[in-house]
Amino acid sequence: DSPFFFRAFWAIVKHFIDPITKELVQFITGEEQKKILREIVSEDQAAPYMFDGGKDGEETDIKAFLYETPFDHVYGEHLS
């Protein structure tokens, strides 16, 4: 569940964001909404804290994510 802080922040910021982008943002709360998340994210890509059965427990190397991953690749994808 998203903390109150994020929902409050979004309530202010959403007025400054493009309407199409604004429609793409959803805060997932409660078990009913987590079912939707399970349809979008596969178990092997979900962290265990996202929902039961999440298998991606690997820590993210933020430096590699931000500075070493080319913009046209997915983080963790093997570059050839």
C-alpha beads as a LAMMPS data file, in Angstrom:
LAMMPS data file: protein, C-alpha beads

80 atoms
79 bonds

1 atom types
1 bond types

-500.0 500.0 xlo xhi
-500.0 500.0 ylo yhi
-500.0 500.0 zlo zhi

Masses

1 110.0

Atoms # bond

1 1 1 0.000 0.000 0.000
2 1 1 1.235 3.475 -0.780
3 1 1 1.831 5.694 2.260
4 1 1 -0.373 8.720 2.840
5 1 1 2.602 10.957 2.012
6 1 1 2.666 9.756 -1.616
7 1 1 -1.059 10.223 -2.090
8 1 1 -0.889 13.727 -0.575
9 1 1 2.102 14.626 -2.759
10 1 1 0.295 13.326 -5.842
11 1 1 -2.811 15.351 -4.997
12 1 1 -0.692 18.507 -5.346
13 1 1 1.629 17.503 -8.218
14 1 1 -0.966 15.947 -10.537
15 1 1 -2.253 19.377 -11.530
16 1 1 1.089 20.158 -13.185
17 1 1 1.410 16.918 -15.185
18 1 1 0.220 16.191 -18.713
19 1 1 -3.312 14.676 -18.623
20 1 1 -2.253 11.543 -20.531
21 1 1 0.585 10.888 -18.093
22 1 1 -1.706 11.595 -15.158
23 1 1 -4.091 8.840 -16.303
24 1 1 -1.221 6.309 -16.260
25 1 1 -0.424 6.806 -12.563
26 1 1 -2.287 4.582 -10.115
27 1 1 -1.678 4.010 -6.427
28 1 1 -2.282 0.400 -5.463
29 1 1 -4.034 -0.051 -2.120
30 1 1 -5.697 -3.046 -0.559
31 1 1 -5.922 -6.647 -1.672
32 1 1 -8.341 -5.977 -4.526
33 1 1 -5.906 -3.553 -6.141
34 1 1 -2.962 -5.896 -5.586
35 1 1 -4.757 -8.427 -7.790
36 1 1 -4.461 -5.892 -10.604
37 1 1 -0.748 -5.550 -9.870
38 1 1 -0.327 -9.327 -10.184
39 1 1 -1.792 -9.138 -13.685
40 1 1 0.702 -6.461 -14.715
41 1 1 3.904 -7.705 -13.027
42 1 1 5.076 -11.332 -13.284
43 1 1 6.229 -13.165 -10.151
44 1 1 9.821 -13.422 -11.363
45 1 1 10.002 -9.623 -11.731
46 1 1 8.201 -8.728 -8.489
47 1 1 10.000 -8.177 -5.217
48 1 1 8.706 -10.265 -2.288
49 1 1 7.322 -7.152 -0.553
50 1 1 5.103 -6.345 -3.558
51 1 1 2.975 -9.473 -3.139
52 1 1 3.242 -13.064 -1.952
53 1 1 5.117 -15.107 -4.497
54 1 1 7.389 -12.282 -5.636
55 1 1 10.728 -13.852 -6.548
56 1 1 12.997 -10.940 -7.431
57 1 1 14.874 -10.442 -4.182
58 1 1 18.000 -9.060 -5.845
59 1 1 19.189 -5.680 -4.616
60 1 1 19.284 -2.942 -7.249
61 1 1 22.667 -1.389 -7.946
62 1 1 21.483 2.203 -8.246
63 1 1 24.766 3.389 -9.808
64 1 1 24.487 0.763 -12.557
65 1 1 20.802 1.549 -12.988
66 1 1 21.328 5.299 -13.387
67 1 1 24.736 5.596 -15.033
68 1 1 25.755 2.330 -16.684
69 1 1 22.533 1.041 -18.264
70 1 1 22.047 2.411 -21.797
71 1 1 18.716 4.162 -22.321
72 1 1 17.596 1.552 -24.833
73 1 1 18.208 -1.440 -22.527
74 1 1 16.438 -2.847 -19.495
75 1 1 18.312 -2.803 -16.167
76 1 1 19.858 -6.214 -15.614
77 1 1 19.703 -7.131 -19.291
78 1 1 22.936 -8.647 -20.528
79 1 1 24.609 -6.377 -23.039
80 1 1 26.126 -8.045 -26.083

Bonds

1 1 1 2
2 1 2 3
3 1 3 4
4 1 4 5
5 1 5 6
6 1 6 7
7 1 7 8
8 1 8 9
9 1 9 10
10 1 10 11
11 1 11 12
12 1 12 13
13 1 13 14
14 1 14 15
15 1 15 16
16 1 16 17
17 1 17 18
18 1 18 19
19 1 19 20
20 1 20 21
21 1 21 22
22 1 22 23
23 1 23 24
24 1 24 25
25 1 25 26
26 1 26 27
27 1 27 28
28 1 28 29
29 1 29 30
30 1 30 31
31 1 31 32
32 1 32 33
33 1 33 34
34 1 34 35
35 1 35 36
36 1 36 37
37 1 37 38
38 1 38 39
39 1 39 40
40 1 40 41
41 1 41 42
42 1 42 43
43 1 43 44
44 1 44 45
45 1 45 46
46 1 46 47
47 1 47 48
48 1 48 49
49 1 49 50
50 1 50 51
51 1 51 52
52 1 52 53
53 1 53 54
54 1 54 55
55 1 55 56
56 1 56 57
57 1 57 58
58 1 58 59
59 1 59 60
60 1 60 61
61 1 61 62
62 1 62 63
63 1 63 64
64 1 64 65
65 1 65 66
66 1 66 67
67 1 67 68
68 1 68 69
69 1 69 70
70 1 70 71
71 1 71 72
72 1 72 73
73 1 73 74
74 1 74 75
75 1 75 76
76 1 76 77
77 1 77 78
78 1 78 79
79 1 79 80
